[in-house]
Amino acid sequence: MLTDFRQTVTGLCKPGGFFLPGRPVFVGRAPGRLDLMGGNDDYTGGLVFEATIREATFAAVQLRDDDRIVFFNPAMREKGWLDRVEFDFAELTDEEAVRQLVSRDPGSQWTSYILGAFYLLRERFPLDVTKGANVYIESTVPLNKGVSSSAALEVAVMKPAAKAYGVDLAGVDLATACQWVENVIARSACGIMDQITVVLGDDGYILPLVCQPCMPEPLIRLPESLQCWAIDSGVSHCVSGIEYEAARAAAFMGYKLMCDWEGLPVTHDESGEIPRWVDARWNGYLANVSVSEFRAKFENRLPEAMTGADYLKAAKVHVDPFTEMRPEYTYRVRANTRYAVEENARVRLFAELARGASLEESTRAFELMGDLMYLSHHAYSECGLGAEATDLLVSLAREEGAKNGIYGAKITGGGAGGTVALLGLRGARAAFQRIVDRYAEARGFTPYVFEGSSMGADRFGVVTLEA
């Protein structure tokens, strides 16, 4: 796809085109990501197990002589949004100003994921702010499918934009910067797993990441006989939706109640890139609570459901900076707190099985990995993050079963729709296709299928084209 993108950029460099002839254009690429296991335990410090997908976003950045920042994304017009949006560097005075700029027209709100990149670069590095930039974007990562289209956009723009200004941004620093943009400017309560996966992931590998806040582990290659697929349910997923927000808030409600019962003061820590609340025992992460301790001391004591008003009476403060505590809303406190603790344990076991199975292939290990995926899927439903469509896909996978080479399936990312990941044998293509066909017949449309992976943004690097 780089060859096609290069040709497009070259065409835009002609006199009167989007780019100025004779000046370098910096190109970045970031893939989407598939949440194989974990996915919704990142903000509670859990281990996640992530793969890149073949679909990706490309961005080309060229500096200007004035302080204009111009975004051009032709695909936005098809969605009813503005395909070309312009700002002045001088307008980026503070975080609130940036948020207001991207919200002044509904058609320009998609730029909230990337305008913040220029504000962040200006604030943290000695940029020449008299020079704005032209930014051209193309993407094959579908929106609202739970495969991190926003992270792919953020990283694809941030990395070459930094390079254009003489800043090398990579690894955890790049991922954290992009997460900051999504949390603070786009006001989307994502954890860091999306950004770090599209930065550090690689073709054919799975990335284990401990989200405390961002501790990537060595990449793991799945056994040669195993294959990951994903199927879009057709139900749009949105991280800013009430289901995801409520599930996240409920987990932090449970965490604060547990700290209160244990006499652990919870304090606001602003020393890191992303502000959060911490305590002396678990350091603010439910993943640091063992399953045995949770079951013995806290599970039955936590309320199954609790309104935001009742919680605030009991706990006084909401300890998640990125979700709202709605007094009238009823939260599933016990299920979401349990999910945070138990999902971390499930992913740890899944990762160890994957490591071992990659050395000596084991059908027993494959079946256990698949069962962990089914357990994770069920837990999503308990948290209020399930969907009828994704349940149907998982049910069809279970019907095919290990006898036909399909070991497991689960909803991914923030849930409430989106994409279902499947794990099976490479030789199970016929069984996988039956799942797709039966789902298409039941739902009345042909679902999008994700198959294959690709290099992350750091391995791709930044390609410099001479306009």
TATA-V286309 format. One record per residue. N is the residue number from 1. RES is the residue in one small letter. SS is DSSP state (hx for helix, st for strand, lp for the rest). OMEGA is omega in radians with two decimals (999 if undefined). D_FIRST is the distance of its C-alpha to the first C-alpha in Angstrom with 1 decimal. Layout:
# TATA-V286309
N/RES/SS/OMEGA/D_FIRST ; N/RES/SS/OMEGA/D_FIRST
This chain:
# TATA-V286309
1/m/lp/3.13/0.0 ; 2/l/hx/-3.14/3.8 ; 3/t/hx/3.13/5.4 ; 4/d/hx/-3.13/5.2 ; 5/f/hx/3.11/6.2 ; 6/r/hx/-3.14/8.5 ; 7/q/hx/3.11/10.0 ; 8/t/hx/3.14/10.7 ; 9/v/hx/3.11/12.3 ; 10/t/hx/3.10/14.2 ; 11/g/hx/3.14/15.5 ; 12/l/lp/-3.14/16.8 ; 13/c/lp/3.12/18.6 ; 14/k/lp/3.13/21.0 ; 15/p/lp/-3.09/24.6 ; 16/g/lp/-3.14/25.2 ; 17/g/lp/-3.08/21.5 ; 18/f/lp/3.14/20.3 ; 19/f/lp/3.11/20.0 ; 20/l/lp/3.12/22.9 ; 21/p/lp/3.03/22.7 ; 22/g/lp/3.13/23.6 ; 23/r/lp/-3.12/22.5 ; 24/p/st/3.04/19.9 ; 25/v/st/-3.08/16.9 ; 26/f/st/-3.03/15.8 ; 27/v/st/3.04/12.3 ; 28/g/st/3.13/12.2 ; 29/r/st/3.08/10.1 ; 30/a/st/3.14/12.1 ; 31/p/st/2.88/11.8 ; 32/g/st/-3.12/14.5 ; 33/r/st/3.08/17.5 ; 34/l/st/3.12/19.8 ; 35/d/st/-3.12/23.5 ; 36/l/st/3.04/25.0 ; 37/m/st/-3.10/28.4 ; 38/g/lp/2.96/30.0 ; 39/g/lp/-3.14/28.0 ; 40/n/lp/3.07/31.0 ; 41/d/lp/-3.12/33.1 ; 42/d/lp/-3.09/31.1 ; 43/y/lp/3.05/33.3 ; 44/t/lp/3.00/36.4 ; 45/g/lp/-3.06/35.4 ; 46/g/lp/3.00/34.3 ; 47/l/st/3.04/32.1 ; 48/v/st/-3.03/28.7 ; 49/f/st/-2.85/26.5 ; 50/e/st/3.08/22.8 ; 51/a/st/2.97/19.5 ; 52/t/st/3.05/15.9 ; 53/i/st/-3.11/13.8 ; 54/r/st/-3.12/10.4 ; 55/e/st/-3.04/9.8 ; 56/a/st/3.05/9.1 ; 57/t/st/3.03/10.1 ; 58/f/st/3.05/9.1 ; 59/a/st/3.09/12.2 ; 60/a/st/-3.05/13.6 ; 61/v/st/3.06/17.3 ; 62/q/st/3.13/20.0 ; 63/l/st/3.14/23.7 ; 64/r/lp/3.07/26.2 ; 65/d/lp/3.11/29.9 ; 66/d/lp/-3.06/31.2 ; 67/d/lp/3.10/30.9 ; 68/r/st/2.99/28.7 ; 69/i/st/-3.04/25.7 ; 70/v/st/3.08/23.5 ; 71/f/st/3.12/20.7 ; 72/f/st/-3.13/18.6 ; 73/n/lp/-3.03/16.5 ; 74/p/lp/-3.09/16.8 ; 75/a/hx/-3.11/16.2 ; 76/m/hx/-3.13/19.5 ; 77/r/hx/3.13/21.6 ; 78/e/hx/-3.12/21.0 ; 79/k/lp/3.13/22.5 ; 80/g/lp/-3.14/25.4 ; 81/w/lp/3.08/24.6 ; 82/l/lp/3.14/24.5 ; 83/d/lp/3.12/21.1 ; 84/r/st/-3.08/22.6 ; 85/v/st/-3.07/25.0 ; 86/e/st/3.09/27.0 ; 87/f/st/2.99/29.2 ; 88/d/st/3.07/31.4 ; 89/f/hx/-3.10/31.3 ; 90/a/hx/3.14/35.1 ; 91/e/hx/-3.05/34.8 ; 92/l/lp/-3.01/33.4 ; 93/t/lp/3.11/36.9 ; 94/d/lp/-3.06/36.7 ; 95/e/hx/-3.11/34.9 ; 96/e/hx/3.11/36.8 ; 97/a/hx/3.12/36.0 ; 98/v/hx/3.12/32.3 ; 99/r/hx/-3.14/32.7 ; 100/q/hx/3.14/34.8 ; 101/l/hx/-3.08/32.4 ; 102/v/hx/-3.11/29.5 ; 103/s/hx/-3.04/32.1 ; 104/r/lp/3.07/33.8 ; 105/d/lp/3.14/31.8 ; 106/p/hx/-3.12/30.5 ; 107/g/hx/-3.12/27.5 ; 108/s/hx/-3.05/26.5 ; 109/q/hx/3.11/26.9 ; 110/w/hx/-3.13/23.2 ; 111/t/hx/3.11/23.4 ; 112/s/hx/-3.12/25.8 ; 113/y/hx/-3.08/23.0 ; 114/i/hx/3.10/22.0 ; 115/l/hx/3.10/25.1 ; 116/g/hx/3.10/26.8 ; 117/a/hx/-3.13/24.5 ; 118/f/hx/3.07/26.1 ; 119/y/hx/-3.14/29.5 ; 120/l/hx/3.14/29.1 ; 121/l/hx/-3.14/28.0 ; 122/r/hx/-3.09/30.9 ; 123/e/hx/-3.00/33.4 ; 124/r/hx/-3.09/32.5 ; 125/f/lp/-3.12/31.7 ; 126/p/lp/-3.12/33.5 ; 127/l/lp/2.95/31.1 ; 128/d/lp/-3.02/32.1 ; 129/v/lp/3.01/32.2 ; 130/t/lp/3.14/33.1 ; 131/k/lp/3.03/29.4 ; 132/g/lp/-3.08/27.2 ; 133/a/st/2.91/23.4 ; 134/n/st/-3.09/20.9 ; 135/v/st/3.11/18.0 ; 136/y/st/-2.99/15.1 ; 137/i/st/2.94/13.1 ; 138/e/st/-3.11/10.4 ; 139/s/st/2.99/10.3 ; 140/t/lp/3.12/10.0 ; 141/v/lp/-3.11/12.9 ; 142/p/lp/-3.11/16.0 ; 143/l/lp/3.00/19.0 ; 144/n/lp/3.10/22.3 ; 145/k/lp/-3.14/21.4 ; 146/g/lp/3.14/22.4 ; 147/v/lp/2.98/19.0 ; 148/s/lp/3.06/19.1 ; 149/s/hx/-3.13/17.1 ; 150/s/hx/3.12/19.5 ; 151/a/hx/3.11/19.1 ; 152/a/hx/3.11/15.3 ; 153/l/hx/-3.11/16.0 ; 154/e/hx/-3.07/18.9 ; 155/v/hx/-3.12/17.4 ; 156/a/hx/3.12/14.2 ; 157/v/hx/-3.04/16.7 ; 158/m/hx/-3.03/19.6 ; 159/k/hx/3.12/18.3 ; 160/p/hx/3.08/17.2 ; 161/a/hx/3.09/20.2 ; 162/a/hx/-3.13/22.5 ; 163/k/hx/-3.14/21.2 ; 164/a/hx/3.13/21.8 ; 165/y/lp/3.09/25.4 ; 166/g/lp/-3.12/25.9 ; 167/v/lp/3.05/25.7 ; 168/d/lp/-3.11/24.0 ; 169/l/lp/-3.05/23.3 ; 170/a/lp/3.01/22.2 ; 171/g/hx/-3.09/23.3 ; 172/v/hx/3.14/26.0 ; 173/d/hx/3.12/26.6 ; 174/l/hx/-3.13/23.2 ; 175/a/hx/-3.13/23.3 ; 176/t/hx/3.10/26.9 ; 177/a/hx/-3.14/26.3 ; 178/c/hx/3.07/23.6 ; 179/q/hx/3.12/26.0 ; 180/w/hx/3.12/28.8 ; 181/v/hx/-3.11/26.9 ; 182/e/hx/-3.14/26.4 ; 183/n/hx/-2.93/30.0 ; 184/v/hx/-3.10/31.8 ; 185/i/hx/-3.14/30.1 ; 186/a/lp/3.12/28.4 ; 187/r/lp/3.10/31.4 ; 188/s/lp/-2.97/29.5 ; 189/a/lp/3.13/31.2 ; 190/c/lp/2.93/28.3 ; 191/g/lp/-3.03/28.9 ; 192/i/lp/-3.02/26.7 ; 193/m/hx/-3.10/25.0 ; 194/d/hx/-3.07/21.9 ; 195/q/hx/-3.09/21.2 ; 196/i/hx/3.12/22.2 ; 197/t/hx/-3.11/20.1 ; 198/v/hx/3.06/16.8 ; 199/v/hx/-2.97/18.0 ; 200/l/hx/-3.10/19.6 ; 201/g/lp/-3.13/18.1 ; 202/d/lp/-3.10/16.4 ; 203/d/lp/3.07/15.0 ; 204/g/lp/-3.10/18.1 ; 205/y/st/3.03/20.4 ; 206/i/st/-3.13/22.4 ; 207/l/st/2.97/23.6 ; 208/p/st/-3.11/27.3 ; 209/l/st/3.00/28.2 ; 210/v/st/-3.00/31.8 ; 211/c/lp/-3.13/31.6 ; 212/q/lp/-0.23/34.7 ; 213/p/lp/-3.10/33.1 ; 214/c/lp/-3.08/30.1 ; 215/m/st/-3.14/30.8 ; 216/p/st/3.08/27.9 ; 217/e/lp/-3.13/29.0 ; 218/p/lp/3.12/27.5 ; 219/l/lp/3.13/24.6 ; 220/i/st/3.04/25.8 ; 221/r/st/3.11/24.2 ; 222/l/lp/3.07/25.5 ; 223/p/lp/-3.05/27.6 ; 224/e/lp/-3.08/25.8 ; 225/s/lp/-3.12/27.5 ; 226/l/st/-3.13/26.2 ; 227/q/st/3.00/23.2 ; 228/c/st/3.00/22.0 ; 229/w/st/2.97/21.0 ; 230/a/st/-3.12/21.2 ; 231/i/st/3.08/22.3 ; 232/d/st/-3.11/22.3 ; 233/s/lp/-3.06/26.0 ; 234/g/lp/3.09/25.6 ; 235/v/lp/-3.04/27.8 ; 236/s/lp/3.04/26.2 ; 237/h/lp/3.12/26.5 ; 238/c/lp/-3.12/27.4 ; 239/v/lp/3.14/28.3 ; 240/s/lp/3.13/30.6 ; 241/g/lp/-3.05/32.5 ; 242/i/hx/-3.11/36.1 ; 243/e/hx/3.14/35.6 ; 244/y/hx/-3.12/33.4 ; 245/e/hx/-3.11/35.5 ; 246/a/hx/3.13/38.7 ; 247/a/hx/3.12/37.6 ; 248/r/hx/-3.14/36.7 ; 249/a/hx/-3.11/39.9 ; 250/a/hx/3.11/42.0 ; 251/a/hx/3.12/40.8 ; 252/f/hx/3.03/41.9 ; 253/m/hx/3.12/45.2 ; 254/g/hx/3.12/45.9 ; 255/y/hx/-3.11/45.2 ; 256/k/hx/3.11/47.6 ; 257/l/hx/3.12/50.3 ; 258/m/hx/3.10/50.1 ; 259/c/hx/3.13/50.4 ; 260/d/hx/3.14/53.4 ; 261/w/hx/-3.14/55.1 ; 262/e/lp/-3.13/54.6 ; 263/g/lp/-3.12/55.9 ; 264/l/lp/3.06/52.7 ; 265/p/lp/3.11/52.2 ; 266/v/lp/-3.06/48.7 ; 267/t/st/-3.11/47.8 ; 268/h/st/-3.10/45.0 ; 269/d/st/3.13/42.9 ; 270/e/lp/-3.07/41.0 ; 271/s/lp/-3.11/40.6 ; 272/g/lp/3.12/36.9 ; 273/e/lp/-3.11/33.7 ; 274/i/lp/-3.13/34.2 ; 275/p/lp/3.12/37.9 ; 276/r/st/3.13/39.4 ; 277/w/st/-3.04/42.7 ; 278/v/st/3.04/44.1 ; 279/d/lp/-3.02/47.2 ; 280/a/lp/-3.08/49.0 ; 281/r/lp/-3.06/48.4 ; 282/w/lp/3.10/45.0 ; 283/n/lp/3.08/43.4 ; 284/g/lp/-3.04/42.2 ; 285/y/lp/3.06/40.1 ; 286/l/hx/3.11/41.2 ; 287/a/hx/3.13/39.3 ; 288/n/hx/3.02/42.0 ; 289/v/lp/3.14/44.6 ; 290/s/lp/3.11/45.2 ; 291/v/hx/-3.10/45.3 ; 292/s/hx/3.12/48.9 ; 293/e/hx/3.14/50.0 ; 294/f/hx/-3.13/48.3 ; 295/r/hx/-3.05/49.9 ; 296/a/hx/-2.94/53.3 ; 297/k/hx/-2.91/53.6 ; 298/f/hx/-2.96/51.3 ; 299/e/lp/-3.07/49.9 ; 300/n/lp/3.14/53.1 ; 301/r/lp/3.14/54.0 ; 302/l/lp/3.10/50.9 ; 303/p/lp/3.06/51.3 ; 304/e/lp/3.14/49.3 ; 305/a/lp/-3.09/48.8 ; 306/m/st/3.08/49.7 ; 307/t/st/3.10/49.5 ; 308/g/hx/3.14/48.2 ; 309/a/hx/-3.14/51.7 ; 310/d/hx/3.11/53.3 ; 311/y/hx/-3.09/50.9 ; 312/l/hx/3.05/51.5 ; 313/k/hx/-3.07/55.2 ; 314/a/hx/-2.98/54.9 ; 315/a/hx/3.03/52.2 ; 316/k/lp/-3.04/52.6 ; 317/v/lp/3.05/49.0 ; 318/h/lp/-2.96/45.5 ; 319/v/lp/2.97/43.6 ; 320/d/lp/-3.09/40.0 ; 321/p/lp/-2.95/39.0 ; 322/f/lp/2.99/36.0 ; 323/t/lp/3.13/37.7 ; 324/e/lp/3.01/40.6 ; 325/m/lp/-3.08/43.8 ; 326/r/lp/-3.03/45.0 ; 327/p/lp/-3.05/48.7 ; 328/e/lp/-3.03/48.9 ; 329/y/lp/3.09/46.0 ; 330/t/st/-3.04/46.8 ; 331/y/st/3.09/44.6 ; 332/r/lp/-2.98/44.2 ; 333/v/hx/-3.05/45.2 ; 334/r/hx/-3.08/46.2 ; 335/a/hx/-3.10/43.2 ; 336/n/hx/3.05/40.6 ; 337/t/hx/3.10/42.5 ; 338/r/hx/3.12/42.8 ; 339/y/hx/-3.11/39.1 ; 340/a/hx/-3.13/38.3 ; 341/v/hx/-3.01/40.8 ; 342/e/hx/3.13/40.1 ; 343/e/hx/3.08/36.3 ; 344/n/hx/3.11/36.2 ; 345/a/hx/3.11/38.5 ; 346/r/hx/-3.10/36.5 ; 347/v/hx/3.10/33.2 ; 348/r/hx/3.12/35.1 ; 349/l/hx/3.13/36.5 ; 350/f/hx/-3.12/33.2 ; 351/a/hx/3.13/31.6 ; 352/e/hx/3.08/34.6 ; 353/l/hx/3.14/34.5 ; 354/a/hx/3.11/30.8 ; 355/r/hx/-3.12/31.8 ; 356/g/hx/-3.11/34.7 ; 357/a/hx/3.13/33.2 ; 358/s/hx/3.12/30.4 ; 359/l/hx/3.13/33.3 ; 360/e/lp/-3.01/35.4 ; 361/e/lp/-3.03/34.0 ; 362/s/lp/3.10/36.4 ; 363/t/hx/3.13/36.6 ; 364/r/hx/3.10/39.0 ; 365/a/hx/3.13/36.5 ; 366/f/hx/-3.13/33.7 ; 367/e/hx/3.12/36.2 ; 368/l/hx/3.07/37.2 ; 369/m/hx/3.12/33.6 ; 370/g/hx/3.14/33.2 ; 371/d/hx/3.07/36.5 ; 372/l/hx/3.08/35.4 ; 373/m/hx/3.11/32.5 ; 374/y/hx/3.09/35.0 ; 375/l/hx/3.12/37.3 ; 376/s/hx/3.14/34.6 ; 377/h/hx/3.13/33.8 ; 378/h/hx/-3.13/37.6 ; 379/a/hx/3.06/37.9 ; 380/y/hx/-3.13/35.4 ; 381/s/hx/3.09/37.7 ; 382/e/hx/-3.12/40.7 ; 383/c/lp/-3.09/39.0 ; 384/g/lp/-3.08/38.5 ; 385/l/lp/3.11/34.7 ; 386/g/lp/3.09/34.7 ; 387/a/lp/-3.12/33.9 ; 388/e/hx/-3.09/35.3 ; 389/a/hx/-3.14/31.9 ; 390/t/hx/3.05/30.6 ; 391/d/hx/3.13/34.1 ; 392/l/hx/3.12/33.7 ; 393/l/hx/3.14/30.5 ; 394/v/hx/3.10/32.1 ; 395/s/hx/3.11/35.2 ; 396/l/hx/3.09/33.4 ; 397/a/hx/3.14/31.8 ; 398/r/hx/3.13/35.3 ; 399/e/hx/3.07/36.8 ; 400/e/hx/2.97/34.6 ; 401/g/lp/-3.11/35.4 ; 402/a/hx/-3.14/35.5 ; 403/k/hx/3.11/37.4 ; 404/n/hx/3.05/34.2 ; 405/g/lp/3.09/31.9 ; 406/i/st/-3.00/30.9 ; 407/y/st/-3.09/32.3 ; 408/g/st/3.12/31.4 ; 409/a/st/3.13/29.7 ; 410/k/st/2.95/29.8 ; 411/i/st/-3.03/28.7 ; 412/t/lp/3.03/26.4 ; 413/g/lp/-3.11/26.1 ; 414/g/lp/3.08/28.7 ; 415/g/lp/-3.13/29.8 ; 416/a/lp/-3.07/31.5 ; 417/g/lp/3.11/28.8 ; 418/g/lp/-2.94/25.1 ; 419/t/st/3.06/23.6 ; 420/v/st/3.09/25.6 ; 421/a/st/3.11/24.5 ; 422/l/st/3.09/25.9 ; 423/l/st/-3.14/26.8 ; 424/g/st/3.11/27.9 ; 425/l/st/3.08/28.0 ; 426/r/hx/3.13/25.1 ; 427/g/hx/-3.10/27.6 ; 428/a/hx/-3.09/28.2 ; 429/r/hx/-3.13/25.4 ; 430/a/hx/3.12/28.2 ; 431/a/hx/3.11/29.8 ; 432/f/hx/-3.13/26.6 ; 433/q/hx/3.08/26.1 ; 434/r/hx/3.10/29.7 ; 435/i/hx/3.14/29.1 ; 436/v/hx/-3.09/26.3 ; 437/d/hx/-3.13/28.5 ; 438/r/hx/3.10/31.6 ; 439/y/hx/3.12/30.0 ; 440/a/hx/3.13/28.7 ; 441/e/hx/-3.10/32.2 ; 442/a/hx/-3.04/33.8 ; 443/r/hx/3.05/31.7 ; 444/g/lp/3.05/31.2 ; 445/f/lp/3.12/27.4 ; 446/t/lp/-3.07/24.4 ; 447/p/lp/3.05/22.9 ; 448/y/lp/-3.12/19.2 ; 449/v/st/3.05/18.6 ; 450/f/st/-3.13/16.5 ; 451/e/st/-3.13/16.1 ; 452/g/lp/-3.11/14.6 ; 453/s/lp/-3.11/13.6 ; 454/s/lp/-3.09/11.4 ; 455/m/lp/3.07/12.5 ; 456/g/lp/-3.04/14.2 ; 457/a/hx/-3.11/14.2 ; 458/d/hx/3.12/16.9 ; 459/r/hx/3.09/15.5 ; 460/f/hx/-3.13/12.3 ; 461/g/lp/3.08/14.9 ; 462/v/lp/3.12/14.8 ; 463/v/st/3.14/13.3 ; 464/t/st/3.09/15.8 ; 465/l/st/3.07/15.1 ; 466/e/st/-3.07/18.3 ; 467/a/lp/999/18.6
